[in-house]
Amino acid sequence: MFDNNSNKSRTSNRRKEDIIDVESFITDRISQLGSKAASQRGLCDSSKIYGGILSVVSFFALNSIPGGQVVVASSLAGYLLAVYGDYATTKRLRLFPSRRTVSGLSQDKEGNEDDRFIALNEDYEEDISYLGQKEELEAKFINRYFDELCEKLYELPVSDRSNTYQVIIDSVFSRKKQSKYYQYFEARSKQDARFMEAEIAAKEKLLPRKIRQVDIDYLKLEEDQNLFSRQLPGDQDLSQGSELFPVSEPAMTLSQDEPVLTGYQIFYSLIDSTCCYVAGGQQSGKTLLLAETTKRKAEEGILIFYVNWFSTKLDRDGHWEHVPASHKIETDISMLSPEEFMEVINQTLNLLNTFKLLVFGEHHKDCILVWDELEVSADKNSGDVSKATQPVLQLLSDLIGRLTGTGVKNGGSVQVLSPGYAAGSMFAFVNSKAKKMTPIVCSINKGKFVKTRNNKTISFNKSLLRQMANNFVSAVEVDVPIELASTKTERIFQFQEEWVALGDASDLRPCNYVATDDITHQPHNVLAQKKRSQIEELITKLEEDGYETLWSFAEAMEIPSSDAKRRFIEIVSTYLESERPDLASRFARNKEKEFSSFDGRYSYSDNIEKELNTRLLTNFRCCLCQKRSEDVEIHRTSYLGADDQPGKNMFPLCEVCHDEAHEAGNWNSTLDSIWSSHQTEGFTKRINLGLNFLTQDID
């Protein structure tokens, strides 16, 4: 085993800084090597050209210019010096300038991979051939194995990535194909290519979805888990792992005769004693996993608490009926009035304090708290909402911090459900505590495509796994082992870097537990139910009275101001999108597509007439490029509903200019409200100048 301290001393002088964003680092490195190669090629070829031309010219004019022999000798010496310098750096003897310099053409021809160690396109290879040998190989290596290298470095702690990168390059440079690092990445690239072929074939129904075992020429990946270690290019014994790439123990040690546990069985053994951060995309199975396991724990006498501030119709499917109403908050705070919102905040504080008292108080009771949609709940960029939720989230963070170290001792746990881990958008105090939780991942299996309840297709999401791997103290494995990916299992589960089939409730003992609630308790979701009842009454009226637009419905409700109408329309649109897609289709802007809450911005009676008048302002010409098109589009610099006005916030733009108007630097996009996004001031001036020119409305 190579000594770690010795390795540190060898590599410490090469480490410049920690690599946080791996893809950006490698992309920047490619750019640096490319720029350096182009510069050196230009300098070397220029010296050859000028030296060669001057030598030839002075030779023929030897007798007609003073000191002709000296000029010839000097020119020839300059030429030879350029050739020698090129050879000394690259070990290539090149008497003439490169094709790229002479022709200035880039033909992007494919190189012959059999003739070279690592083959790239011909132009790029010619450029980097002017680098030193090690830098040339580095440029080739990181270009060819970009994805595989990024994935491997993302799996490591930030502090180890820079040294590991240097170790890999040193090994590949010194040992070429004999380097086990090269063998590893070559095998990974072949494996990924096979996976891609299988995924495409499965999607197009050309082949069965079972993925075949990959034949590896250089290395069997599944047999070489211990390749990466803190070693330098000597490639000594790699079998024992190391600090840098430790050989992780399996989640559960099972004999060959024991069946492999499913995710349901593993999680059931954890839920009442371990605080877990359960991440997974839509329909990955995480919510049902929590619901079924907590139901059985409730039957055992453990108290269950449940909070979801952003509950939708799909969430309210009866899975949490085993939680007493006095221990449950299930609402959508975006649908509440300010007074009702603050009441829910107070109720949540009371619920958390009740949980705290039961777990840590004198009259102890085993409890499990489930917090759904934490990533959205802990968003620090929600303005006044963030300020109001901060005390609740601070208390939640304190509970997580206290229980991550003493959950077993105190008989309590907090379980968090979230679609991902956006560390940058969450409160810092939430982020610091959440990272100490045990990461659990529910996912669609690699190579599988699953239909959701709302008829959307979902598949394996590697970016979610990278988020988790980059943020948690406990390690998270990004790749799915091929032996699991090749099975028919659609949903999978990860704990302690081990992937297994997720399973389902049939893997647990039968349970028909239904919650009972003390009638003396006030249900925590009563306000949400009251608010929901009011909205349902409005929707019933909207449907029965046959309103053609949402704005006319707002006017019929005698809502006084335009701002109030817009707020009313947003509430109704949001409800229609999530709860009544059948009725919502009546108000869709494009009848061939599903209704979106954003369609509420255009749901007023004279919208079509105003859009036509906007096009007629410029005779169907784009305000920016001045080109005429029958398909010119309508762009709004702000959203005012029925207060939209041609030439004020409505302008004709062609498709290309319309896309430019919505680019990040030109458009202020926000999801706070369907009305809040708007054009930047500078770009609005550009549009108005174009309109003035076309309409000759120039002061």
C-alpha positions, 0 to 999 in steps of 0.5 A: 500500500502506497504511503499516504503521507508520501503521496501528499508531499509529492502532490502538495506542490501541484495543488492550486485550489479546491475544485468545486464545479468539476465541469467548469474546471475541466472545461476551463482547462481544455480552453487553457490548453487550447489557447496555449497550443494555438499561441505556440503553433502561431509563434513556431510557424511564424518563425519558420515561415519568416525564417525560411522566406528570408533565407530563400530571398537573401540567398538569391540576392546574395550578391546584391545586398551588403552582408548577404552571407550574414543575412542568409546565415542569420535567417537560416539560424532563426529557421533552424532554431524554430525547428529545434525548439519545436522538436525539443518541446514536442519531440516532433521534427517538423520542417514546415508550418502546419496545415492549419497555419498555411490554409487557415481551414478547419475541416473537422476530420475524424482521426484514425483511432487505431493509429493513436493512443487516444484519437480526437478530430484531426484539427484539434490534434494538430493544434495540441501537438504543439504542446509539451508531451504531457499537456498534449496527452492531458488535452486528449484525455480530458476531451475524450473522457470528459463525462466519465472524469466529471462523474468520478471527481464529483463523487469525491470530497471537494478537498481531494479532487485537485490532487486526484486529477493530478494523480490520474494525469501523471499515471496516464502520461507515464504508463499510457495503456498500462495505466489502470486509470486509463483502463478504468475510464476506457471501460466506463466510456464503453459501459456508458455507450452501451447504456445509451444504446440500450436506453434508446432501443428501449425508448423506441421499442426496438429491443427488450429493455434488459441491458446486456452485460458489458464486455470490457477489454481492459478492465471489469468495472464491477470487479475493480471497486478499489482502483482509485487510491492515494497513489502516484503513477507507479500504479502499485497495489490498488486492492485495499482502497485508501483515504481518497477513494475508500473501499466502502462497506456494503449497506448490509452484510448478507450471506449468499443464502440470505435474500437481499433486502428491498428499500422498504425493508431497509427504511422500515428498520431506520425510520424511528431512530435515524433522521433521513433526507429522502430525495427523489423526483416526481413519482419516484416512490419516496412519498409512498415509502414514507407513508407505508412505513410510518403507518406500520410504526403508528400501529406499533404505538409511535406518534406520527406528525406530518407537515406539507405546506405545498400539498397538491391534489395528487398529494391528498390521495389518502396515504396520510390518513393514519396521521391524526388531524391534530398532528397534521398540516396539509395545505398549500400556503400559496392559496391562503390569505395573509391572515390564514397564512400566519395562522398556519405558521403558528399552528406549525410552531405549535405542532413542532413544539408538541413533537419536541415536548413529547420526544425530550420531555418528562413524559416521553413518547416515541415520535416520527416527524415527516416534513414534505417538500423541504426544499421549497419550504426552506427557500430563502428567496421568497421575500416576506414568506421567507421572513415569516417561515424562518422561526418555524424552519429554525425550530425544525433545524434545531430538532434535526441537529439534536436528533441526528446525534441522539435519535436512538437515545431519545426515541424520535426522528425527523424524516425529510422529503424533497425532490432534490437538494438546492443548497444555494436556495435554502436558509444556511441554518437549514442547510447545515443541519440537513447535510448531517442527515442520512441521505436516502435516494429513491429513483427510477432505474437507469434505462427505464421509462415510467409513466406518472399519474399525470401521464408524464414520462420520467427516467433516471436523473443523474443530476439529482444524485450529483446534488446529493453527492456534493452536499452530504457528509455521508457518501452518495453513489451516483452510478447504478451497478449494471447488474441492477440496471439490467433487471426489470426493476423500475424503482430503486433505493440507495442507502450507504452507497448501495443500490437495491430494488425499492420494493413496495408495501408487500415487503412489509407486514400487513397493516390496516391502521386508521388514525383516531383523533381526540375531539378536544384537539383543534385540527391543524388544517382547518383553515386550509379546509375552510379556504379550500371550500371557498375556492371550490364554491367559486370554481363551481360558479365558474363552471355552472355560469359558463364564463368564457374568460377568467377576467370576466369572471373576476368582474362578475365577482365585483372585484374592484381594482385591476391588481385585485383582479389579477391576484384573484385570477392567479388563485383561480388559475393555479387551482384549475391547473392542479385540481380541475384540468378538465375545466381549465382546458376551457381557458387554455390559450392554445386549445391544443395544449394543456392549460397552465396557470400562466394562461390566466394572463391572457384570459380576457375577452379582447385579447385576440383583437389587441394582438391583431392591432399590435401586429397592425401597428407595424404592418406585421414587421418586427420592432427589432430586426424590421423584417416582415412576417405573417407569423410575427409574434406578440411580446409583452414587456409586462403582464397586465391582463385586460389592461394590456395595450398595443404599443405600451406593453404589447409589441410585434417581434419575430420568433428569433427576436422574441427569444432574444427578448426572453434571454436572461440578460434582457428579461427579469424572470420570477416565479413569485407570481404569474404576473411578476416577470417583466422586461429589463429597462434597457431592452424595453427602450430598444423595442420602443425605438424600433416601434417609433422608427416603424411608425415614424413616431419620432419626436 
